[in-house]
C-alpha cells in the first residue's frame, strides 16, 4: 500500500494553478457557476490565498481550505485536494463564507453555542 499523500501546500497549489494543471469537480463547477465566480477570479484567489485549515484524513484524498479574495473584496473559501493522478490538484468546492459561521477574519470558525 502506498504512503498517503499530504494535503496540498500553497507552493503546490500555486504551481498547479499557474500551469493550469488542476481540475474542478462537478460540484465545484456547479457552485462556481451558480455564484457567478469566474475561473480567473478563482485562480487569482488561489494564487494570493492562504491555507487556513488542513484535512489530512479527508477521503478520498487529503485536502485543505484556502482563504482567498475576489476582486470585489469579498472572501472566498476554496477546498482543494491532492490526488495521485494528474492533474493532481483538485478543486472540490468554493463558496463565500457565511458571516454566521466565521469570524470577521474569515479564517476562524465561530464557536457554535
N, CA, C and O atoms as a MOPAC input file, in Angstrom:
PM7 MOZYME 1SCF
protein

 N      0.84600 1    -1.18600 1     0.00000 1
 C      0.00000 1     0.00000 1     0.00000 1
 C      0.88600 1     1.24200 1     0.00000 1
 O      1.86700 1     1.30700 1     0.74100 1
 N      0.54200 1     2.22900 1    -0.83000 1
 C      1.36600 1     3.42200 1    -0.92300 1
 C      1.09600 1     4.35400 1     0.25700 1
 O      0.01600 1     4.35800 1     0.84700 1
 N      2.10500 1     5.13000 1     0.57000 1
 C      2.02000 1     6.08900 1     1.66300 1
 C      1.00300 1     7.17700 1     1.31100 1
 O      1.00400 1     7.66900 1     0.18200 1
 N      0.13000 1     7.56500 1     2.25600 1
 C     -0.85900 1     8.60000 1     1.94600 1
 C     -0.17500 1     9.92600 1     1.60500 1
 O      0.86900 1    10.26800 1     2.16200 1
 N     -0.78100 1    10.64900 1     0.69200 1
 C     -0.25600 1    11.95600 1     0.30000 1
 C     -0.56400 1    12.97900 1     1.38600 1
 O     -1.57000 1    12.86100 1     2.08600 1
 N      0.30300 1    13.98600 1     1.52900 1
 C     -0.03700 1    15.07700 1     2.45700 1
 C     -1.05900 1    15.99600 1     1.78700 1
 O     -1.20600 1    15.96700 1     0.56600 1
 N     -1.76400 1    16.81100 1     2.57300 1
 C     -2.63400 1    17.81600 1     1.95100 1
 C     -1.78700 1    18.74000 1     1.08500 1
 O     -0.58600 1    18.87700 1     1.31900 1
 N     -2.39300 1    19.37200 1     0.09100 1
 C     -1.60000 1    20.26100 1    -0.76300 1
 C     -1.05500 1    21.45600 1     0.02200 1
 O     -1.70000 1    21.95400 1     0.94500 1
 N      0.12700 1    21.90100 1    -0.35500 1
 C      0.72500 1    23.11000 1     0.22200 1
 C      0.39800 1    24.28500 1    -0.70200 1
 O     -0.04700 1    24.07800 1    -1.83000 1
 N      0.61400 1    25.50600 1    -0.23200 1
 C      0.37200 1    26.66700 1    -1.10400 1
 C      1.33200 1    26.63800 1    -2.28600 1
 O      0.95200 1    27.03700 1    -3.38600 1
 N      2.55700 1    26.17900 1    -2.09300 1
 C      3.50300 1    26.08800 1    -3.21600 1
 C      2.95300 1    25.14800 1    -4.29200 1
 O      2.99200 1    25.45900 1    -5.48200 1
 N      2.44200 1    23.99400 1    -3.85200 1
 C      1.85700 1    23.00900 1    -4.77200 1
 C      0.65000 1    23.61400 1    -5.49900 1
 O      0.52900 1    23.49400 1    -6.71800 1
 N     -0.23500 1    24.26200 1    -4.74300 1
 C     -1.44300 1    24.86200 1    -5.32000 1
 C     -1.05900 1    25.93000 1    -6.34000 1
 O     -1.55900 1    25.92200 1    -7.46500 1
 N     -0.17600 1    26.84800 1    -5.95400 1
 C      0.20500 1    27.94400 1    -6.86700 1
 C      0.85200 1    27.42100 1    -8.13500 1
 O      0.53500 1    27.89000 1    -9.22800 1
 N      1.75900 1    26.45100 1    -8.00800 1
 C      2.44000 1    25.95300 1    -9.20700 1
 C      1.45300 1    25.26800 1   -10.15400 1
 O      1.56700 1    25.41100 1   -11.37100 1
 N      0.48500 1    24.52700 1    -9.60700 1
 C     -0.50200 1    23.86200 1   -10.45100 1
 C     -1.47900 1    24.85600 1   -11.07600 1
 O     -1.88000 1    24.68500 1   -12.22700 1
 N     -1.86500 1    25.88800 1   -10.33400 1
 C     -2.77300 1    26.90100 1   -10.88700 1
 C     -2.06200 1    27.67100 1   -12.00700 1
 O     -2.63400 1    27.88300 1   -13.07600 1
 N     -0.81000 1    28.08900 1   -11.75700 1
 C     -0.06800 1    28.83000 1   -12.79800 1
 C      0.06400 1    28.01200 1   -14.07300 1
 O     -0.02500 1    28.55300 1   -15.17500 1
 N      0.28000 1    26.69400 1   -13.92500 1
 C      0.45200 1    25.81200 1   -15.08400 1
 C     -0.89000 1    25.34000 1   -15.65000 1
 O     -0.93100 1    24.59100 1   -16.62600 1
 N     -1.99300 1    25.78800 1   -15.02400 1
 C     -3.35400 1    25.35500 1   -15.41100 1
 C     -3.47100 1    23.83300 1   -15.35700 1
 O     -4.13900 1    23.22000 1   -16.19000 1
 N     -2.80900 1    23.23100 1   -14.35900 1
 C     -2.85500 1    21.78200 1   -14.16200 1
 C     -3.70600 1    21.47700 1   -12.92700 1
 O     -3.19100 1    21.08200 1   -11.88100 1
 N     -4.99300 1    21.66500 1   -13.07000 1
 C     -5.92900 1    21.35900 1   -11.98900 1
 C     -7.24700 1    21.00000 1   -12.63500 1
 O     -7.47200 1    21.24300 1   -13.82100 1
 N     -8.11200 1    20.41500 1   -11.82900 1
 C     -9.46100 1    20.15500 1   -12.33800 1
 C    -10.46800 1    20.47400 1   -11.25000 1
 O    -10.19800 1    20.33500 1   -10.05700 1
 N    -11.63400 1    20.90500 1   -11.70000 1
 C    -12.73100 1    21.17300 1   -10.78100 1
 C    -13.63000 1    19.94800 1   -10.76200 1
 O    -13.89700 1    19.34600 1   -11.80200 1
 N    -14.09200 1    19.58800 1    -9.58100 1
 C    -15.08500 1    18.52200 1    -9.50400 1
 C    -16.38000 1    19.05700 1   -10.12700 1
 O    -16.53600 1    20.26000 1   -10.33600 1
 N    -17.28400 1    18.15300 1   -10.41000 1
 C    -18.58600 1    18.55800 1   -10.94500 1
 C    -19.26300 1    19.51200 1    -9.96000 1
 O    -19.85200 1    20.51600 1   -10.36200 1
 N    -19.17200 1    19.19000 1    -8.66800 1
 C    -19.77000 1    20.03000 1    -7.62800 1
 C    -19.16900 1    21.44000 1    -7.66400 1
 O    -19.90300 1    22.42700 1    -7.61400 1
 N    -17.83300 1    21.53900 1    -7.75000 1
 C    -17.17700 1    22.85200 1    -7.77100 1
 C    -17.60800 1    23.65200 1    -8.99000 1
 O    -17.80700 1    24.86400 1    -8.90200 1
 N    -17.75400 1    22.98200 1   -10.12400 1
 C    -18.18500 1    23.66300 1   -11.34600 1
 C    -19.59200 1    24.21900 1   -11.18400 1
 O    -19.86400 1    25.35800 1   -11.56300 1
 N    -20.48200 1    23.41500 1   -10.62100 1
 C    -21.86900 1    23.85700 1   -10.41800 1
 C    -21.92600 1    25.05600 1    -9.47700 1
 O    -22.57600 1    26.05400 1    -9.78800 1
 N    -21.25500 1    24.97200 1    -8.33300 1
 C    -21.34500 1    26.08600 1    -7.37800 1
 C    -20.64200 1    27.32800 1    -7.91700 1
 O    -21.08500 1    28.44700 1    -7.65400 1
 N    -19.56500 1    27.15200 1    -8.66000 1
 C    -18.86500 1    28.29500 1    -9.25100 1
 C    -19.80100 1    29.04600 1   -10.20700 1
 O    -19.88600 1    30.27400 1   -10.17800 1
 N    -20.49200 1    28.29000 1   -11.04200 1
 C    -21.41700 1    28.90700 1   -11.99300 1
 C    -22.61200 1    29.54200 1   -11.28400 1
 O    -23.03800 1    30.64000 1   -11.63900 1
 N    -23.15100 1    28.84500 1   -10.27800 1
 C    -24.29800 1    29.38600 1    -9.52400 1
 C    -23.94800 1    30.71100 1    -8.85600 1
 O    -24.78800 1    31.60600 1    -8.76600 1
 N    -22.71600 1    30.83600 1    -8.39100 1
 C    -22.30900 1    32.03100 1    -7.66000 1
 C    -21.68100 1    33.08300 1    -8.56900 1
 O    -21.30200 1    34.15800 1    -8.10400 1
 N    -21.57100 1    32.77900 1    -9.85900 1
 C    -21.02600 1    33.75700 1   -10.80400 1
 C    -19.54900 1    34.04300 1   -10.59900 1
 O    -19.09400 1    35.15400 1   -10.87100 1
 N    -18.79700 1    33.06900 1   -10.12900 1
 C    -17.36200 1    33.23700 1    -9.90400 1
 C    -16.63500 1    32.76400 1   -11.16500 1
 O    -16.81600 1    31.62700 1   -11.60100 1
 N    -15.82500 1    33.63100 1   -11.73800 1
 C    -15.11500 1    33.26300 1   -12.96400 1
 C    -13.89900 1    32.39500 1   -12.63800 1
 O    -13.42500 1    32.36400 1   -11.50200 1
 N    -13.40800 1    31.69300 1   -13.65900 1
 C    -12.18200 1    30.90200 1   -13.49900 1
 C    -11.03400 1    31.82700 1   -13.10200 1
 O    -10.22700 1    31.48500 1   -12.23800 1
 N    -10.96300 1    33.01300 1   -13.74100 1
 C     -9.89000 1    33.96900 1   -13.42800 1
 C     -9.94500 1    34.40500 1   -11.96400 1
 O     -8.90800 1    34.51000 1   -11.30900 1
 N    -11.15100 1    34.65900 1   -11.45100 1
 C    -11.29000 1    35.05900 1   -10.03800 1
 C    -10.86600 1    33.92200 1    -9.11800 1
 O    -10.17300 1    34.14600 1    -8.12600 1
 N    -11.28200 1    32.70700 1    -9.44800 1
 C    -10.91900 1    31.55200 1    -8.63100 1
 C     -9.40000 1    31.36000 1    -8.63700 1
 O     -8.79300 1    31.13300 1    -7.59100 1
 N     -8.79500 1    31.45100 1    -9.82100 1
 C     -7.33700 1    31.29100 1    -9.91700 1
 C     -6.61600 1    32.37600 1    -9.11900 1
 O     -5.65400 1    32.08700 1    -8.40800 1
 N     -7.07600 1    33.61900 1    -9.23200 1
 C     -6.45400 1    34.73200 1    -8.50400 1
 C     -6.56100 1    34.50600 1    -6.99400 1
 O     -5.60700 1    34.75400 1    -6.25800 1
 N     -7.71800 1    34.03800 1    -6.53900 1
 C     -7.90900 1    33.76100 1    -5.10500 1
 C     -6.94000 1    32.67200 1    -4.64100 1
 O     -6.40000 1    32.75600 1    -3.53900 1
 N     -6.71900 1    31.65800 1    -5.46500 1
 C     -5.78600 1    30.58700 1    -5.09700 1
 C     -4.34000 1    31.08200 1    -5.11900 1
 O     -3.54900 1    30.72000 1    -4.24800 1
 N     -3.99400 1    31.89800 1    -6.09500 1
 C     -2.61600 1    32.39100 1    -6.19600 1
 C     -2.26000 1    33.32400 1    -5.05200 1
 O     -1.10300 1    33.38300 1    -4.63500 1
 N     -3.24900 1    34.05800 1    -4.53700 1
 C     -2.99300 1    35.02800 1    -3.46900 1
 C     -3.51700 1    34.56600 1    -2.11200 1
 O     -3.46400 1    35.31700 1    -1.13900 1
 N     -4.01600 1    33.34900 1    -2.04300 1
 C     -4.65800 1    32.88300 1    -0.82300 1
 C     -3.70400 1    32.28200 1     0.18900 1
 O     -2.48700 1    32.25300 1     0.00200 1
 N     -4.30500 1    31.80400 1     1.27000 1
 C     -3.53200 1    31.12100 1     2.31500 1
 C     -4.35200 1    29.95000 1     2.84700 1
 O     -5.58100 1    29.99600 1     2.89900 1
 N     -3.64600 1    28.92000 1     3.23200 1
 C     -4.31000 1    27.74800 1     3.81000 1
 C     -4.70500 1    28.07700 1     5.23800 1
 O     -3.87500 1    28.50600 1     6.03900 1
 N     -5.98900 1    27.87200 1     5.55300 1
 C     -6.45800 1    28.17600 1     6.91100 1
 C     -6.86300 1    26.91200 1     7.67400 1
 O     -6.95800 1    26.94300 1     8.90100 1
 N     -7.10100 1    25.81600 1     6.97800 1
 C     -7.38900 1    24.53400 1     7.63200 1
 C     -6.81600 1    23.41900 1     6.76900 1
 O     -6.77500 1    23.52300 1     5.54300 1
 N     -6.37500 1    22.35200 1     7.42600 1
 C     -5.87300 1    21.16800 1     6.71500 1
 C     -6.70800 1    19.96600 1     7.13900 1
 O     -7.08500 1    19.83200 1     8.30300 1
 N     -6.98900 1    19.09900 1     6.17900 1
 C     -7.78900 1    17.90700 1     6.43500 1
 C     -6.99400 1    16.68600 1     5.95500 1
 O     -7.29100 1    16.13400 1     4.89600 1
 N     -5.98000 1    16.26200 1     6.73200 1
 C     -5.12600 1    15.15600 1     6.28500 1
 C     -5.86300 1    13.83100 1     6.14700 1
 O     -5.41900 1    12.95100 1     5.41000 1
 N     -6.98700 1    13.67800 1     6.84700 1
 C     -7.71700 1    12.40700 1     6.82000 1
 C     -8.91500 1    12.42700 1     5.86900 1
 O     -9.70100 1    11.48000 1     5.84600 1
 N     -9.05800 1    13.49500 1     5.08800 1
 C    -10.17800 1    13.58500 1     4.14700 1
 C    -10.09300 1    12.45600 1     3.12400 1
 O     -9.00700 1    12.02900 1     2.73200 1
 N    -11.25700 1    11.98700 1     2.70400 1
 C    -11.31500 1    10.90900 1     1.71600 1
 C    -11.95500 1    11.42800 1     0.43800 1
 O    -12.88900 1    12.22300 1     0.53600 1
 N    -11.52600 1    11.04100 1    -0.73500 1
 C    -10.50200 1    10.03500 1    -0.97200 1
 C     -9.07600 1    10.56500 1    -0.88800 1
 O     -8.13100 1     9.77500 1    -0.90000 1
 N     -8.89300 1    11.90600 1    -0.80200 1
 C     -7.54500 1    12.46900 1    -0.75500 1
 C     -7.46000 1    13.52600 1     0.33100 1
 O     -8.46100 1    14.17000 1     0.64300 1
 N     -6.27000 1    13.71800 1     0.91800 1
 C     -6.07200 1    14.80400 1     1.88400 1
 C     -6.41600 1    16.14000 1     1.23300 1
 O     -6.19300 1    16.34000 1     0.03900 1
 N     -6.96000 1    17.04600 1     2.03400 1
 C     -7.44900 1    18.31100 1     1.48800 1
 C     -7.07500 1    19.47100 1     2.40200 1
 O     -6.55600 1    19.27800 1     3.50100 1
 N     -7.35300 1    20.68200 1     1.91900 1
 C     -7.13800 1    21.88100 1     2.72400 1
 C     -8.16300 1    22.93700 1     2.31200 1
 O     -8.76400 1    22.87000 1     1.24000 1
 N     -8.33900 1    23.90600 1     3.19700 1
 C     -9.23700 1    25.03400 1     2.94300 1
 C     -8.38700 1    26.27700 1     2.74900 1
 O     -7.59900 1    26.65200 1     3.61800 1
 N     -8.55800 1    26.91000 1     1.59600 1
 C     -7.81100 1    28.12400 1     1.26000 1
 C     -8.74800 1    29.32200 1     1.37500 1
 O     -9.88000 1    29.29000 1     0.89300 1
 N     -8.26000 1    30.37400 1     2.01900 1
 C     -8.96700 1    31.65900 1     2.03600 1
 C     -8.31900 1    32.55300 1     0.99400 1
 O     -7.13200 1    32.86600 1     1.08200 1
 N     -9.10500 1    32.96200 1     0.00700 1
 C     -8.66000 1    33.91400 1    -0.99600 1
 C     -9.67400 1    35.04300 1    -1.06400 1
 O    -10.64700 1    35.06800 1    -0.31100 1
 N     -9.43500 1    35.97200 1    -1.97200 1
 C    -10.29200 1    37.15000 1    -2.06200 1
 C    -10.70200 1    37.38400 1    -3.50400 1
 O     -9.89700 1    37.24900 1    -4.42500 1
 N    -11.96300 1    37.73700 1    -3.68600 1
 C    -12.47800 1    38.09000 1    -5.00300 1
 C    -12.10100 1    39.54400 1    -5.31200 1
 O    -11.75600 1    40.30400 1    -4.40600 1
 N    -12.16500 1    39.92100 1    -6.56800 1
 C    -11.82200 1    41.29500 1    -6.95200 1
 C    -12.75700 1    42.31100 1    -6.29000 1
 O    -12.39600 1    43.47600 1    -6.12100 1
 N    -13.95600 1    41.86500 1    -5.91800 1
 C    -14.92300 1    42.72800 1    -5.22300 1
 C    -14.50800 1    43.00400 1    -3.78200 1
 O    -15.07800 1    43.87200 1    -3.12200 1
 N    -13.49900 1    42.25400 1    -3.29100 1
 C    -13.09100 1    42.38600 1    -1.89400 1
 C    -13.76400 1    41.36700 1    -0.99500 1
 O    -13.47600 1    41.30000 1     0.20000 1
 N    -14.66300 1    40.57000 1    -1.56800 1
 C    -15.34100 1    39.54300 1    -0.78100 1
 C    -14.43400 1    38.33300 1    -0.59600 1
 O    -13.64300 1    38.00100 1    -1.47900 1
 N    -14.55200 1    37.66500 1     0.57200 1
 C    -13.74400 1    36.47500 1     0.81500 1
 C    -14.26300 1    35.28400 1     0.00900 1
 O    -15.44600 1    35.20900 1    -0.32300 1
 N    -13.36500 1    34.36600 1    -0.29400 1
 C    -13.72400 1    33.14100 1    -0.98800 1
 C    -12.99100 1    31.98300 1    -0.34200 1
 O    -11.76800 1    32.01400 1    -0.20400 1
 N    -13.73400 1    30.96000 1     0.05500 1
 C    -13.14600 1    29.72600 1     0.57200 1
 C    -13.11200 1    28.70800 1    -0.56400 1
 O    -14.09100 1    28.53600 1    -1.29000 1
 N    -11.97200 1    28.03800 1    -0.70400 1
 C    -11.80000 1    27.03800 1    -1.75100 1
 C    -11.20700 1    25.79200 1    -1.10500 1
 O    -10.14500 1    25.84800 1    -0.48500 1
 N    -11.90200 1    24.67000 1    -1.25600 1
 C    -11.40000 1    23.40700 1    -0.72000 1
 C    -10.66700 1    22.68700 1    -1.85400 1
 O    -11.23100 1    22.43400 1    -2.91900 1
 N     -9.39700 1    22.36600 1    -1.59900 1
 C     -8.53500 1    21.71600 1    -2.59300 1
 C     -8.04200 1    20.39000 1    -2.03900 1
 O     -7.86300 1    20.23300 1    -0.83200 1
 N     -7.82800 1    19.44200 1    -2.93500 1
 C     -7.19400 1    18.19200 1    -2.51500 1
 C     -6.07900 1    17.85600 1    -3.48800 1
 O     -5.96400 1    18.42600 1    -4.57300 1
 N     -5.26700 1    16.91000 1    -3.05500 1
 C     -4.12000 1    16.47600 1    -3.83700 1
 C     -4.32400 1    15.01600 1    -4.17500 1
 O     -4.15900 1    14.14300 1    -3.32300 1
 N     -4.68300 1    14.75300 1    -5.41100 1
 C     -4.90000 1    13.38200 1    -5.85200 1
 C     -3.61200 1    12.73200 1    -6.31100 1
 O     -2.55700 1    13.36600 1    -6.32300 1
 N     -3.69900 1    11.47000 1    -6.68700 1
 C     -2.49100 1    10.77200 1    -7.11500 1
 C     -2.42500 1    10.58800 1    -8.62600 1
 O     -1.55500 1     9.87900 1    -9.13200 1
 N     -3.34700 1    11.22800 1    -9.34800 1
 C     -3.31000 1    11.22400 1   -10.82700 1
 C     -3.26600 1    12.65900 1   -11.30900 1
 O     -3.83500 1    13.55400 1   -10.68500 1
 N     -2.58400 1    12.87100 1   -12.43100 1
 C     -2.53900 1    14.23100 1   -12.99700 1
 C     -3.87100 1    14.56500 1   -13.65400 1
 O     -4.46600 1    13.67200 1   -14.25700 1
 N     -4.37500 1    15.79100 1   -13.57600 1
 C     -3.77800 1    16.83100 1   -12.74900 1
 C     -4.05200 1    16.55400 1   -11.27400 1
 O     -5.18000 1    16.25800 1   -10.87900 1
 N     -3.00800 1    16.65600 1   -10.48000 1
 C     -3.10300 1    16.24500 1    -9.07700 1
 C     -3.89800 1    17.22300 1    -8.22000 1
 O     -4.45800 1    16.82800 1    -7.19800 1
 N     -3.95800 1    18.49600 1    -8.62000 1
 C     -4.71700 1    19.47400 1    -7.83700 1
 C     -6.18100 1    19.40300 1    -8.23300 1
 O     -6.53700 1    19.55500 1    -9.40200 1
 N     -7.02300 1    19.16900 1    -7.22800 1
 C     -8.46500 1    19.08800 1    -7.45400 1
 C     -9.14400 1    20.17900 1    -6.63900 1
 O     -8.87000 1    20.34000 1    -5.44900 1
 N    -10.02300 1    20.92000 1    -7.28100 1
 C    -10.82700 1    21.93100 1    -6.59600 1
 C    -12.14300 1    21.24200 1    -6.26100 1
 O    -12.92300 1    20.91200 1    -7.15400 1
 N    -12.38600 1    21.02500 1    -4.96800 1
 C    -13.56100 1    20.26100 1    -4.53500 1
 C    -14.80200 1    21.14500 1    -4.47200 1
 O    -15.86800 1    20.77400 1    -4.96300 1
 N    -14.65000 1    22.31900 1    -3.86000 1
 C    -15.76900 1    23.25800 1    -3.79500 1
 C    -15.22700 1    24.64800 1    -3.51800 1
 O    -14.07400 1    24.80600 1    -3.11500 1
 N    -16.05600 1    25.64700 1    -3.73500 1
 C    -15.71000 1    27.02200 1    -3.41000 1
 C    -16.99000 1    27.73500 1    -3.00500 1
 O    -18.07100 1    27.45900 1    -3.52500 1
 N    -16.83800 1    28.66100 1    -2.06000 1
 C    -18.01800 1    29.35400 1    -1.55200 1
 C    -17.59000 1    30.62400 1    -0.83900 1
 O    -16.45500 1    30.75200 1    -0.38100 1
 N    -18.52500 1    31.55600 1    -0.75500 1
 C    -18.29000 1    32.74700 1     0.04800 1
 C    -18.70300 1    32.40000 1     1.47700 1
 O    -19.84800 1    32.02200 1     1.72200 1
 N    -17.75700 1    32.53100 1     2.42800 1
 C    -18.05000 1    32.10800 1     3.79900 1
 C    -19.20400 1    32.88400 1     4.42600 1
 O    -19.37900 1    34.07900 1     4.18700 1
 N    -19.97700 1    32.17900 1     5.22700 1
 C    -21.16000 1    32.71700 1     5.90000 1
 C    -20.71900 1    33.45100 1     7.17500 1
 O    -20.04600 1    32.87200 1     8.02900 1
 N    -21.10300 1    34.72100 1     7.29500 1
 C    -20.73900 1    35.52100 1     8.46900 1
 C    -21.24700 1    34.91700 1     9.77200 1
 O    -20.69400 1    35.19500 1    10.83600 1
 N    -22.29200 1    34.09600 1     9.70400 1
 C    -22.81800 1    33.47100 1    10.92500 1
 C    -21.91200 1    32.34700 1    11.40600 1
 O    -21.96900 1    31.96000 1    12.57300 1
 N    -21.06700 1    31.81400 1    10.50700 1
 C    -20.22000 1    30.67100 1    10.84800 1
 C    -18.75000 1    31.02600 1    11.02700 1
 O    -17.99100 1    30.26600 1    11.62800 1
 N    -18.34800 1    32.19500 1    10.49800 1
 C    -16.93800 1    32.57200 1    10.50200 1
 C    -16.73800 1    33.91600 1    11.17900 1
 O    -17.57700 1    34.80800 1    11.06100 1
 N    -15.62200 1    34.06000 1    11.89200 1
 C    -15.24200 1    35.35000 1    12.47500 1
 C    -14.93900 1    36.32400 1    11.33900 1
 O    -14.86700 1    35.92000 1    10.17900 1
 N    -14.76200 1    37.59200 1    11.66300 1
 C    -14.58600 1    38.61700 1    10.63000 1
 C    -13.29500 1    38.45400 1     9.82700 1
 O    -13.16500 1    39.05000 1     8.75800 1
 N    -12.33600 1    37.65800 1    10.32000 1
 C    -11.11300 1    37.41100 1     9.54100 1
 C    -11.31500 1    36.30700 1     8.49400 1
 O    -10.45000 1    36.08000 1     7.64800 1
 N    -12.45200 1    35.63100 1     8.55900 1
 C    -12.81800 1    34.51300 1     7.67300 1
 C    -11.83600 1    33.34500 1     7.74100 1
 O    -11.84100 1    32.46500 1     6.88000 1
 N    -10.99300 1    33.35000 1     8.77900 1
 C    -10.03400 1    32.26500 1     8.99200 1
 C    -10.44700 1    31.39500 1    10.17400 1
 O    -10.04300 1    30.23700 1    10.28200 1
 N    -11.25700 1    31.97200 1    11.05700 1
 C    -11.59100 1    31.32100 1    12.32300 1
 C    -13.07700 1    30.99300 1    12.36700 1
 O    -13.93000 1    31.86100 1    12.18300 1
 N    -13.36300 1    29.72100 1    12.61500 1
 C    -14.77000 1    29.33100 1    12.74500 1
 C    -15.32100 1    29.85600 1    14.07000 1
 O    -14.63900 1    29.80700 1    15.09300 1
 N    -16.55800 1    30.35700 1    14.04800 1
 C    -17.20900 1    30.79000 1    15.28300 1
 C    -17.56000 1    29.55600 1    16.10100 1
 O    -17.90700 1    28.50700 1    15.55800 1
 N    -17.46400 1    29.70300 1    17.39100 1
 C    -17.86100 1    28.61300 1    18.28200 1
 C    -19.37600 1    28.60200 1    18.31900 1
 O    -20.01100 1    29.60200 1    18.65500 1
 N    -19.95300 1    27.45200 1    17.96700 1
 C    -21.41200 1    27.33900 1    17.96500 1
 C    -21.91100 1    27.15700 1    19.38500 1
 O    -21.41700 1    26.30300 1    20.12100 1
 N    -22.89300 1    27.96700 1    19.76900 1
 C    -23.42200 1    27.91800 1    21.14100 1
 C    -24.50900 1    26.87000 1    21.23200 1
 O    -25.08500 1    26.66900 1    22.30100 1

